[in-house]
């Protein structure tokens, strides 16, 4: 499905019913927006992992502008601010009052910014494997310099510089870097999520060569009013757990959980624990 909003066209998909029959009445489930990471990836990395949450919430998946199945356009519009405003426009398009916001990695950055800018429209905020500002870049480079292979260091230069040539080049980055992202990576069982994804080199190049270098939401986090769950992976090389700890200190009414057996890909490393944490955080009266 597509929503023509603002100056673009956003792809979205919905999983689960909104109204659930409970005896003699119908009960409205919470509606959750799932914000994908990257940029340069798409919403499909959340499928089917997050599907079980549809028992508790109606799930709205969507692709950022210039990503996945959403419309391509002027690359100068591929910004975090526009991702936030597109999300707000989609909320209005769907006629929703308050939403649950769930975002991982770059999606967590969008989620934090959205919740600080539109606190009245967020019932709950869950962010995982994410950061509050651009310091993660130099920290990740130092970790990779210390622990990465020569091949990983070489291809990561295209991430830091925003110089991926095409989608095949970006897919090769994810293939080579898979052991850095996931503690449960098994080279004999290659993952399929990046093979399913519709990648966008323009989106990731614009982000890493531009706005992510100046990203800083720390001073706005105090404006978040929704109950907030912050989750970090102990072995996350690119969104290090100390930044999850900092977010939890800066966001009022927040709860911090560090997953001890996860890298950046908490969704893959401790899938059920992540789902249990999110489901337990959302109050839904059956």
N, C-alpha and C positions, 0 to 999 in steps of 0.2 A: 504494500500500500504506500501511497505517496501523499505528502501534505505540501501544497504550495504555500510557503510562508516567507515573509520578508522578501528577499531578493533571490530565493533559491527554491529547490524542491528536495525535500527530505524523505528518504525511505524509512518506514517504520513497520513493525510487525507486532502482533499482540498474541500473547499466550495466556490461556485461562479465562474463565468467566469473571465478569465484574460483580454480577448479582448471583448469590448462591442460595438455593432453597434450603431453609432450615425450619422444618415443621410447617407451621401455618404462616410463616413470614419469609420474606426475602431479605438477605443480609448483604450489604454492600462491602465487598472486600477492599482493602487498600490497593491503590494503583502505584506500581513502582516503575520508575524510569531507570533502565540499565544503560549506563554510559560507558561505551567501549574505550579502550586505550589506543595507543599509537603515539600521535596520529599516524595515519597511513594504513591502519588495520580496518576492521569493521565489526559489526555486532555479532557475527557468527561464532566468535570465540566463546561466547556465553552459552552457546547451544551445543549439546543438550545439558551441559553441567547445571545450569540454573533452572532448568525446567521443573524440578520438584518444588520449587518455591511457588509455583502457580497454584498449589493447594492452599496457600495462605494469602497470596496476593495476585492481582492481575498484573502481568508483566508486559511492559512496553519496551521493546528493543528498537533502536534507531541507529542510523549511520550519520556521523557528522557530515556537514557539507564538504564536498570534494573527496569523500571517503566512501568505500563500499559501493552500495547501489544508489547513493544520493547523487544529486547533480554535480557535475564538475563546473567550474567557472573561473572567474578572475582569481588567480592564486593569492593576490594581495588581501583577499577577503577570508583566507583560511587562517583565522585567528582564534585564540581562546575566547576573546570577547564575543565574537560572532557565534561560536559554539554555544556559549551561555545564552545569548539572546535567541538563537534558534530553538534552544530547549524551552525557553519561556514561551516562545511563539507556538511551539508544538503543544505545550500544556493548554494554552488558550484554545488552540484549534480543536483539541479533544474535549474541551468543555470541563476541565478538571479544576477543582478548587485547591486541594492540597495533594501532594504526591510524596511517596517515598523515593528518595534519591540514593541510588547505588552506583558507585563508580570505582573502577580499579585503574591503577597506574595513571596515565593521562586522563582517563575518565574520572579519577579521583580529584585531579586538579580542577576539572570542569565542575564537578560536584561541589567542591569546597567553595568555589567562586560563586556558583549559582546560589548555594544556601546562604552565603553572606550577603548577596545582592537582593535575593527574594526570600527572606526568612519566613514571611507570612504564608508562603506557598509550599513549605516543606514540613511534613509531619515527622519524618525520621530521616536521618542521614547516615549512610554507611559508606565509608571509604576504606579501601585496602590497597596496600603496596603502592603508596603514593607519597607525595612530598609537598611542602608548603612554599618552596621557592627554588631558585636555580642552582643552589649550592650542590645539589645532587649530581650535577654534571661533572664537576671536577673531582668529586668523591668517587664517582663511578669510574672515571678514567684512571684514577690512582689504583683502584681495586683491580681493574683489568690489566694494568701494567704489571701488577704484582702476581696475578694468578692466571692470566689468560695465555693461550697458545699464540705463537706467531701469526697463525692464520686468523685467529679471532681479533688480535690487535690490529691487523691490517684492514680487515673489513669494517671494524668498528670506527675507523677513521672516517668512513663515509657517513656514519651516523653523526659523529661529532661535527662534521663539516657540512652536512646536508647535501651530499653529492651522489646519492644513489642514482644510477643511470636509468634503470627501468624496473618493472615489477619483478622480473627474474632475478635481478641483482639484489633486490630487497628480500626476496624469498631465500636467496643463498645466505644472506645475513642471518635470518632466523634459523636456518639449518645449522650453520656453523656455531651460532651462539646458544643453541638449545641447552647444552650442558650448564651454561652460566645461569640461565633463567630458571631451571627446574632441578630440584634435588632428586626427583624421581625419574629423571631422563634416562631412558634405556635405548641405546643406539640400535639394538636389535628390534625394537618396536617403535619405529618413527611415528611421531604424532601426526595427526591429520588436520588440526585446526588451521594451521597456516596454509595448508594446501587448499582448504575450502574457502579461505578468505579472498575477497577481492581487494588487493593491495593498491595503495596509491603512493607512488614515490613523490609526487608533487606535495602532498599533504605532510609527509614526514620531513622532506627536505626543507620546506618553508618553516616548520616548527623548530627544528634543531639548528638551522642557520639563522633563525630570527627570534621569535617572541619567547621561546623557552629560555633563552639566555638572560632575559630580564624579568622573567616571571617571579612574582613575590606577592603572596596573599596573606602573609603573616599578620599584618596590621588590621586586616579585615575580619579575621577569624572570630574576634570577639562579638561580631554582629550575628553570628549563628545562634538561633534560639531553639532549634529542633534537638531532641535527644540524638546524640551522635555516637556511633560506634566506629572506632578507628582500629584497623587491623594491619599488622605488619608481619613480614616474614623474617625470621631471624637471620637467614642466609641470603637475603635479597641484595644483589650486587648493584642494582641501578636505582632502586628507591629504598635506601638503607633504613633499617628499623629505628635508628635514632631519630629520623624525621617523623615517623609515626608517633614516637613518644613526644616530640615537640608539638605536633598538631594537637594531640590530646591535652597537653598543658594549656594550649592557647584557646581551645574551643570550650566554652562553658557547657556544663552538663554532658560531658563526654566520658566514654568508657574505652579503655585501651586493652587490646589483646595482641600478644605477640605469639605467632605460631612457630614453635621451636623447630619443626621439621620441614619448613617451607623456604623456598627461594622466592623469586619475584612471582612465579606462577603458582600462587597459593591455590588457585582454582584447580590446578592439576595435582599439586603435591598433597594437599589435605582437603580434598573436595568435600567430603561429608562433614568434616569439622567446620568448614567455612559455611556450608549451607545451614548447619545446626546453629551456628552463631548468629547468622542473619535472621533465620526464622524465629529464634528465641528472642530476638531484639524487637520484633514487630508484634504489637498487641493486636490480635484479631479475635474478636468474640464470636465464636461459632454458635 
